[in-house]
Amino acid sequence: MKEYKVIALAIAFIIGAASTTLVKSLVDNIIMPVITPFIPGGAWRTATLTIGPIVISWGAFLADLINFVIIALVVFLIAKKIMKEEKVSKK
């Protein structure tokens, strides 16, 4: 029985890595082009905020933040569904 759990974990890891690439593509090619017109200068990857000698690159951070939120939401929804199925099957 334990060998099936290891296989499931390996499959989950592979699918997780593939979904990370998919989410990154979603953010870079669909979400950010919609947001780009609202960013001064239009170049969201290189968008920066300069405060004296300090330069904050917030464009790349925004893209990574959106990636993280989408991935976390998907993982949360999957975990919630799995936990719900576990509770039903234990009864």
Distance bins in CASP14 RR format, pairs under 12 A and 6 or more apart:
PFRMAT RR
TARGET T0000
AUTHOR 0000-0000-0000
RMODE 2
METHOD distances of the structure
MODEL  1
1 7 0 0 0 0 0 1 0 0 0 0 0
1 8 0 0 0 0 0 1 0 0 0 0 0
2 8 0 0 0 0 0 1 0 0 0 0 0
2 9 0 0 0 0 0 1 0 0 0 0 0
3 9 0 0 0 0 0 1 0 0 0 0 0
3 10 0 0 0 0 0 1 0 0 0 0 0
4 10 0 0 0 0 0 1 0 0 0 0 0
4 11 0 0 0 0 0 1 0 0 0 0 0
5 11 0 0 0 0 0 1 0 0 0 0 0
5 12 0 0 0 0 0 1 0 0 0 0 0
6 12 0 0 0 0 0 1 0 0 0 0 0
6 13 0 0 0 0 0 1 0 0 0 0 0
7 13 0 0 0 0 0 1 0 0 0 0 0
7 14 0 0 0 0 0 1 0 0 0 0 0
8 14 0 0 0 0 0 1 0 0 0 0 0
8 15 0 0 0 0 0 1 0 0 0 0 0
8 82 0 0 0 0 0 1 0 0 0 0 0
9 15 0 0 0 0 0 1 0 0 0 0 0
9 16 0 0 0 0 0 1 0 0 0 0 0
10 16 0 0 0 0 0 1 0 0 0 0 0
10 17 0 0 0 0 0 1 0 0 0 0 0
11 17 0 0 0 0 0 1 0 0 0 0 0
11 18 0 0 0 0 0 1 0 0 0 0 0
12 18 0 0 0 0 0 1 0 0 0 0 0
12 19 0 0 0 0 0 1 0 0 0 0 0
12 75 0 0 0 0 0 1 0 0 0 0 0
12 78 0 0 0 0 1 0 0 0 0 0 0
12 79 0 0 0 0 0 1 0 0 0 0 0
12 82 0 0 0 0 0 1 0 0 0 0 0
13 19 0 0 0 0 0 1 0 0 0 0 0
13 20 0 0 0 0 0 1 0 0 0 0 0
14 20 0 0 0 0 0 1 0 0 0 0 0
14 21 0 0 0 0 0 1 0 0 0 0 0
15 21 0 0 0 0 0 1 0 0 0 0 0
15 22 0 0 0 0 1 0 0 0 0 0 0
15 71 0 0 0 0 0 1 0 0 0 0 0
15 74 0 0 0 0 0 1 0 0 0 0 0
15 75 0 0 0 0 0 1 0 0 0 0 0
15 78 0 0 0 0 1 0 0 0 0 0 0
16 22 0 0 0 0 1 0 0 0 0 0 0
16 23 0 0 0 0 1 0 0 0 0 0 0
16 24 0 0 0 0 0 1 0 0 0 0 0
16 71 0 0 0 0 1 0 0 0 0 0 0
16 74 0 0 0 0 1 0 0 0 0 0 0
16 75 0 0 0 0 1 0 0 0 0 0 0
16 78 0 0 0 0 1 0 0 0 0 0 0
17 23 0 0 0 0 0 1 0 0 0 0 0
17 24 0 0 0 0 0 1 0 0 0 0 0
17 71 0 0 0 0 0 1 0 0 0 0 0
18 24 0 0 0 0 0 1 0 0 0 0 0
18 25 0 0 0 0 0 1 0 0 0 0 0
18 71 0 0 0 0 0 1 0 0 0 0 0
19 25 0 0 0 0 0 1 0 0 0 0 0
19 26 0 0 0 0 1 0 0 0 0 0 0
19 67 0 0 0 0 0 1 0 0 0 0 0
19 70 0 0 0 0 1 0 0 0 0 0 0
19 71 1 0 0 1 0 0 0 0 0 0 0
19 72 0 0 0 0 0 1 0 0 0 0 0
19 73 0 0 0 0 0 1 0 0 0 0 0
19 74 1 0 0 1 0 0 0 0 0 0 0
19 75 0 0 0 0 1 0 0 0 0 0 0
19 78 0 0 0 0 1 0 0 0 0 0 0
20 26 0 0 0 0 0 1 0 0 0 0 0
20 27 0 0 0 0 0 1 0 0 0 0 0
20 64 0 0 0 0 0 1 0 0 0 0 0
20 67 1 0 0 1 0 0 0 0 0 0 0
20 68 0 0 0 0 0 1 0 0 0 0 0
20 70 0 0 0 0 1 0 0 0 0 0 0
20 71 1 0 0 1 0 0 0 0 0 0 0
20 72 0 0 0 0 0 1 0 0 0 0 0
20 74 0 0 0 0 0 1 0 0 0 0 0
20 75 0 0 0 0 0 1 0 0 0 0 0
21 27 0 0 0 0 0 1 0 0 0 0 0
21 28 0 0 0 0 0 1 0 0 0 0 0
21 29 0 0 0 0 0 1 0 0 0 0 0
21 67 0 0 0 0 0 1 0 0 0 0 0
21 71 0 0 0 0 0 1 0 0 0 0 0
22 28 0 0 0 0 0 1 0 0 0 0 0
22 29 0 0 0 0 0 1 0 0 0 0 0
22 30 0 0 0 0 0 1 0 0 0 0 0
22 67 0 0 0 0 0 1 0 0 0 0 0
22 70 0 0 0 0 1 0 0 0 0 0 0
22 71 0 0 0 0 1 0 0 0 0 0 0
22 74 0 0 0 0 1 0 0 0 0 0 0
23 29 0 0 0 0 0 1 0 0 0 0 0
23 30 0 0 0 0 0 1 0 0 0 0 0
23 31 0 0 0 0 1 0 0 0 0 0 0
23 63 0 0 0 0 0 1 0 0 0 0 0
23 64 0 0 0 0 0 1 0 0 0 0 0
23 66 0 0 0 0 1 0 0 0 0 0 0
23 67 1 0 1 0 0 0 0 0 0 0 0
23 68 0 0 0 0 1 0 0 0 0 0 0
23 69 0 0 0 0 1 0 0 0 0 0 0
23 70 1 0 1 0 0 0 0 0 0 0 0
23 71 1 0 1 0 0 0 0 0 0 0 0
23 72 0 0 0 0 0 1 0 0 0 0 0
23 73 0 0 0 0 1 0 0 0 0 0 0
23 74 1 0 0 1 0 0 0 0 0 0 0
23 75 0 0 0 0 0 1 0 0 0 0 0
24 30 0 0 0 0 0 1 0 0 0 0 0
24 31 0 0 0 0 0 1 0 0 0 0 0
24 32 0 0 0 0 0 1 0 0 0 0 0
24 63 0 0 0 0 1 0 0 0 0 0 0
24 64 0 0 0 0 1 0 0 0 0 0 0
24 66 0 0 0 0 1 0 0 0 0 0 0
24 67 1 0 1 0 0 0 0 0 0 0 0
24 68 0 0 0 0 0 1 0 0 0 0 0
24 70 0 0 0 0 1 0 0 0 0 0 0
24 71 0 0 0 0 1 0 0 0 0 0 0
25 31 0 0 0 0 0 1 0 0 0 0 0
25 32 0 0 0 0 0 1 0 0 0 0 0
25 63 0 0 0 0 0 1 0 0 0 0 0
25 67 0 0 0 0 1 0 0 0 0 0 0
25 70 0 0 0 0 0 1 0 0 0 0 0
26 32 0 0 0 0 1 0 0 0 0 0 0
26 33 0 0 0 0 0 1 0 0 0 0 0
26 34 0 0 0 0 0 1 0 0 0 0 0
26 63 0 0 0 0 0 1 0 0 0 0 0
26 66 0 0 0 0 1 0 0 0 0 0 0
26 67 0 0 0 0 1 0 0 0 0 0 0
26 69 0 0 0 0 0 1 0 0 0 0 0
26 70 1 0 0 1 0 0 0 0 0 0 0
26 71 0 0 0 0 0 1 0 0 0 0 0
26 74 0 0 0 0 0 1 0 0 0 0 0
27 33 0 0 0 0 0 1 0 0 0 0 0
27 34 0 0 0 0 0 1 0 0 0 0 0
27 35 0 0 0 0 1 0 0 0 0 0 0
27 36 0 0 0 0 0 1 0 0 0 0 0
27 44 0 0 0 0 0 1 0 0 0 0 0
27 45 0 0 0 0 0 1 0 0 0 0 0
27 59 0 0 0 0 0 1 0 0 0 0 0
27 60 0 0 0 0 0 1 0 0 0 0 0
27 62 0 0 0 0 1 0 0 0 0 0 0
27 63 1 0 1 0 0 0 0 0 0 0 0
27 64 0 0 0 0 1 0 0 0 0 0 0
27 65 0 0 0 0 1 0 0 0 0 0 0
27 66 1 0 1 0 0 0 0 0 0 0 0
27 67 1 0 1 0 0 0 0 0 0 0 0
27 68 0 0 0 0 1 0 0 0 0 0 0
27 69 0 0 0 0 1 0 0 0 0 0 0
27 70 1 0 0 1 0 0 0 0 0 0 0
27 71 0 0 0 0 0 1 0 0 0 0 0
28 34 0 0 0 0 0 1 0 0 0 0 0
28 35 0 0 0 0 0 1 0 0 0 0 0
28 36 0 0 0 0 0 1 0 0 0 0 0
28 44 0 0 0 0 1 0 0 0 0 0 0
28 45 0 0 0 0 1 0 0 0 0 0 0
28 59 0 0 0 0 0 1 0 0 0 0 0
28 60 0 0 0 0 0 1 0 0 0 0 0
28 62 0 0 0 0 0 1 0 0 0 0 0
28 63 1 0 0 1 0 0 0 0 0 0 0
28 64 0 0 0 0 0 1 0 0 0 0 0
28 66 0 0 0 0 1 0 0 0 0 0 0
28 67 0 0 0 0 1 0 0 0 0 0 0
28 70 0 0 0 0 0 1 0 0 0 0 0
29 36 0 0 0 0 0 1 0 0 0 0 0
29 63 0 0 0 0 0 1 0 0 0 0 0
30 36 0 0 0 0 0 1 0 0 0 0 0
30 63 0 0 0 0 0 1 0 0 0 0 0
30 66 0 0 0 0 0 1 0 0 0 0 0
30 70 0 0 0 0 0 1 0 0 0 0 0
31 44 0 0 0 0 0 1 0 0 0 0 0
31 62 0 0 0 0 0 1 0 0 0 0 0
31 63 0 0 0 0 1 0 0 0 0 0 0
31 65 0 0 0 0 0 1 0 0 0 0 0
31 66 1 0 0 1 0 0 0 0 0 0 0
31 67 0 0 0 0 1 0 0 0 0 0 0
31 69 0 0 0 0 0 1 0 0 0 0 0
31 70 0 0 0 0 1 0 0 0 0 0 0
32 38 0 0 0 0 0 1 0 0 0 0 0
32 39 0 0 0 0 1 0 0 0 0 0 0
32 42 0 0 0 0 0 1 0 0 0 0 0
32 43 0 0 0 0 0 1 0 0 0 0 0
32 44 1 0 1 0 0 0 0 0 0 0 0
32 45 0 0 0 0 1 0 0 0 0 0 0
32 47 0 0 0 0 0 1 0 0 0 0 0
32 59 0 0 0 0 1 0 0 0 0 0 0
32 60 0 0 0 0 0 1 0 0 0 0 0
32 62 0 0 0 0 1 0 0 0 0 0 0
32 63 1 0 0 1 0 0 0 0 0 0 0
32 64 0 0 0 0 0 1 0 0 0 0 0
32 65 0 0 0 0 0 1 0 0 0 0 0
32 66 1 0 0 1 0 0 0 0 0 0 0
32 67 0 0 0 0 0 1 0 0 0 0 0
33 39 0 0 0 0 0 1 0 0 0 0 0
33 42 0 0 0 0 0 1 0 0 0 0 0
33 43 0 0 0 0 0 1 0 0 0 0 0
33 44 0 0 0 0 1 0 0 0 0 0 0
33 45 0 0 0 0 0 1 0 0 0 0 0
33 63 0 0 0 0 0 1 0 0 0 0 0
34 42 0 0 0 0 0 1 0 0 0 0 0
34 44 0 0 0 0 0 1 0 0 0 0 0
34 66 0 0 0 0 0 1 0 0 0 0 0
35 42 0 0 0 0 1 0 0 0 0 0 0
35 43 0 0 0 0 0 1 0 0 0 0 0
35 44 1 0 0 1 0 0 0 0 0 0 0
35 45 0 0 0 0 0 1 0 0 0 0 0
35 47 0 0 0 0 0 1 0 0 0 0 0
35 59 0 0 0 0 1 0 0 0 0 0 0
35 62 1 0 0 1 0 0 0 0 0 0 0
35 63 0 0 0 0 1 0 0 0 0 0 0
35 65 0 0 0 0 0 1 0 0 0 0 0
35 66 0 0 0 0 1 0 0 0 0 0 0
36 42 1 0 1 0 0 0 0 0 0 0 0
36 43 1 0 0 1 0 0 0 0 0 0 0
36 44 1 0 1 0 0 0 0 0 0 0 0
36 45 0 0 0 0 1 0 0 0 0 0 0
36 46 0 0 0 0 0 1 0 0 0 0 0
36 47 0 0 0 0 1 0 0 0 0 0 0
36 59 0 0 0 0 0 1 0 0 0 0 0
36 62 0 0 0 0 0 1 0 0 0 0 0
36 63 0 0 0 0 0 1 0 0 0 0 0
37 43 0 0 0 0 0 1 0 0 0 0 0
37 44 0 0 0 0 1 0 0 0 0 0 0
38 44 0 0 0 0 1 0 0 0 0 0 0
38 47 0 0 0 0 0 1 0 0 0 0 0
38 62 0 0 0 0 0 1 0 0 0 0 0
39 45 0 0 0 0 1 0 0 0 0 0 0
39 46 0 0 0 0 1 0 0 0 0 0 0
39 47 1 0 1 0 0 0 0 0 0 0 0
39 48 0 0 0 0 0 1 0 0 0 0 0
39 49 0 0 0 0 0 1 0 0 0 0 0
39 58 0 0 0 0 1 0 0 0 0 0 0
39 59 1 0 0 1 0 0 0 0 0 0 0
39 62 0 0 0 0 1 0 0 0 0 0 0
39 63 0 0 0 0 0 1 0 0 0 0 0
40 46 0 0 0 0 0 1 0 0 0 0 0
40 47 1 0 0 1 0 0 0 0 0 0 0
40 48 0 0 0 0 0 1 0 0 0 0 0
40 49 0 0 0 0 0 1 0 0 0 0 0
40 50 0 0 0 0 0 1 0 0 0 0 0
40 58 0 0 0 0 0 1 0 0 0 0 0
40 59 0 0 0 0 0 1 0 0 0 0 0
41 47 1 0 0 1 0 0 0 0 0 0 0
41 48 0 0 0 0 0 1 0 0 0 0 0
41 59 0 0 0 0 0 1 0 0 0 0 0
42 59 0 0 0 0 0 1 0 0 0 0 0
43 57 0 0 0 0 0 1 0 0 0 0 0
43 59 0 0 0 0 1 0 0 0 0 0 0
43 60 0 0 0 0 0 1 0 0 0 0 0
43 63 0 0 0 0 0 1 0 0 0 0 0
44 57 0 0 0 0 0 1 0 0 0 0 0
44 58 0 0 0 0 1 0 0 0 0 0 0
44 59 1 0 1 0 0 0 0 0 0 0 0
44 60 0 0 0 0 1 0 0 0 0 0 0
44 61 0 0 0 0 0 1 0 0 0 0 0
44 62 1 0 0 1 0 0 0 0 0 0 0
44 63 1 0 0 1 0 0 0 0 0 0 0
44 64 0 0 0 0 0 1 0 0 0 0 0
44 66 0 0 0 0 0 1 0 0 0 0 0
45 57 0 0 0 0 1 0 0 0 0 0 0
45 58 0 0 0 0 0 1 0 0 0 0 0
45 59 1 0 0 1 0 0 0 0 0 0 0
45 60 1 0 1 0 0 0 0 0 0 0 0
45 61 0 0 0 0 0 1 0 0 0 0 0
45 62 0 0 0 0 1 0 0 0 0 0 0
45 63 1 0 0 1 0 0 0 0 0 0 0
45 64 0 0 0 0 0 1 0 0 0 0 0
46 55 0 0 0 0 0 1 0 0 0 0 0
46 57 1 0 0 1 0 0 0 0 0 0 0
46 58 0 0 0 0 0 1 0 0 0 0 0
46 59 1 0 0 1 0 0 0 0 0 0 0
46 60 0 0 0 0 1 0 0 0 0 0 0
46 61 0 0 0 0 0 1 0 0 0 0 0
46 62 0 0 0 0 0 1 0 0 0 0 0
46 63 0 0 0 0 0 1 0 0 0 0 0
47 55 0 0 0 0 0 1 0 0 0 0 0
47 56 0 0 0 0 1 0 0 0 0 0 0
47 57 1 0 0 1 0 0 0 0 0 0 0
47 58 1 0 1 0 0 0 0 0 0 0 0
47 59 1 0 1 0 0 0 0 0 0 0 0
47 60 0 0 0 0 1 0 0 0 0 0 0
47 61 0 0 0 0 1 0 0 0 0 0 0
47 62 1 0 0 1 0 0 0 0 0 0 0
47 63 0 0 0 0 1 0 0 0 0 0 0
48 54 0 0 0 0 1 0 0 0 0 0 0
48 55 1 0 1 0 0 0 0 0 0 0 0
48 56 1 0 0 1 0 0 0 0 0 0 0
48 57 1 0 1 0 0 0 0 0 0 0 0
48 58 1 0 0 1 0 0 0 0 0 0 0
48 59 1 0 0 1 0 0 0 0 0 0 0
48 60 0 0 0 0 1 0 0 0 0 0 0
48 61 0 0 0 0 0 1 0 0 0 0 0
48 62 0 0 0 0 0 1 0 0 0 0 0
49 55 1 0 0 1 0 0 0 0 0 0 0
49 56 1 0 1 0 0 0 0 0 0 0 0
49 57 0 0 0 0 1 0 0 0 0 0 0
49 58 1 0 1 0 0 0 0 0 0 0 0
49 59 0 0 0 0 1 0 0 0 0 0 0
49 61 0 0 0 0 0 1 0 0 0 0 0
49 62 0 0 0 0 0 1 0 0 0 0 0
50 56 1 0 0 1 0 0 0 0 0 0 0
50 57 0 0 0 0 0 1 0 0 0 0 0
50 58 0 0 0 0 0 1 0 0 0 0 0
51 58 0 0 0 0 0 1 0 0 0 0 0
56 62 0 0 0 0 0 1 0 0 0 0 0
57 63 0 0 0 0 0 1 0 0 0 0 0
57 64 0 0 0 0 0 1 0 0 0 0 0
58 64 0 0 0 0 0 1 0 0 0 0 0
58 65 0 0 0 0 1 0 0 0 0 0 0
59 65 0 0 0 0 1 0 0 0 0 0 0
59 66 0 0 0 0 0 1 0 0 0 0 0
60 66 0 0 0 0 0 1 0 0 0 0 0
60 67 0 0 0 0 0 1 0 0 0 0 0
61 67 0 0 0 0 0 1 0 0 0 0 0
61 68 0 0 0 0 0 1 0 0 0 0 0
62 68 0 0 0 0 0 1 0 0 0 0 0
62 69 0 0 0 0 0 1 0 0 0 0 0
63 69 0 0 0 0 0 1 0 0 0 0 0
63 70 0 0 0 0 0 1 0 0 0 0 0
64 70 0 0 0 0 0 1 0 0 0 0 0
64 71 0 0 0 0 0 1 0 0 0 0 0
65 71 0 0 0 0 0 1 0 0 0 0 0
65 72 0 0 0 0 0 1 0 0 0 0 0
66 72 0 0 0 0 0 1 0 0 0 0 0
66 73 0 0 0 0 0 1 0 0 0 0 0
67 73 0 0 0 0 0 1 0 0 0 0 0
67 74 0 0 0 0 0 1 0 0 0 0 0
68 74 0 0 0 0 0 1 0 0 0 0 0
68 75 0 0 0 0 0 1 0 0 0 0 0
68 76 0 0 0 0 0 1 0 0 0 0 0
69 75 0 0 0 0 0 1 0 0 0 0 0
69 76 0 0 0 0 0 1 0 0 0 0 0
70 76 0 0 0 0 0 1 0 0 0 0 0
70 77 0 0 0 0 0 1 0 0 0 0 0
71 77 0 0 0 0 0 1 0 0 0 0 0
71 78 0 0 0 0 0 1 0 0 0 0 0
72 78 0 0 0 0 0 1 0 0 0 0 0
72 79 0 0 0 0 0 1 0 0 0 0 0
73 79 0 0 0 0 0 1 0 0 0 0 0
73 80 0 0 0 0 0 1 0 0 0 0 0
74 80 0 0 0 0 0 1 0 0 0 0 0
74 81 0 0 0 0 0 1 0 0 0 0 0
75 81 0 0 0 0 0 1 0 0 0 0 0
75 82 0 0 0 0 0 1 0 0 0 0 0
76 82 0 0 0 0 0 1 0 0 0 0 0
76 83 0 0 0 0 0 1 0 0 0 0 0
77 83 0 0 0 0 0 1 0 0 0 0 0
77 84 0 0 0 0 0 1 0 0 0 0 0
78 84 0 0 0 0 0 1 0 0 0 0 0
78 85 0 0 0 0 0 1 0 0 0 0 0
79 85 0 0 0 0 0 1 0 0 0 0 0
79 86 0 0 0 0 0 1 0 0 0 0 0
80 86 0 0 0 0 0 1 0 0 0 0 0
80 87 0 0 0 0 0 1 0 0 0 0 0
81 87 0 0 0 0 0 1 0 0 0 0 0
81 88 0 0 0 0 0 1 0 0 0 0 0
82 88 0 0 0 0 0 1 0 0 0 0 0
82 89 0 0 0 0 0 1 0 0 0 0 0
83 89 0 0 0 0 0 1 0 0 0 0 0
83 90 0 0 0 0 0 1 0 0 0 0 0
84 90 0 0 0 0 0 1 0 0 0 0 0
85 91 0 0 0 0 0 1 0 0 0 0 0
END
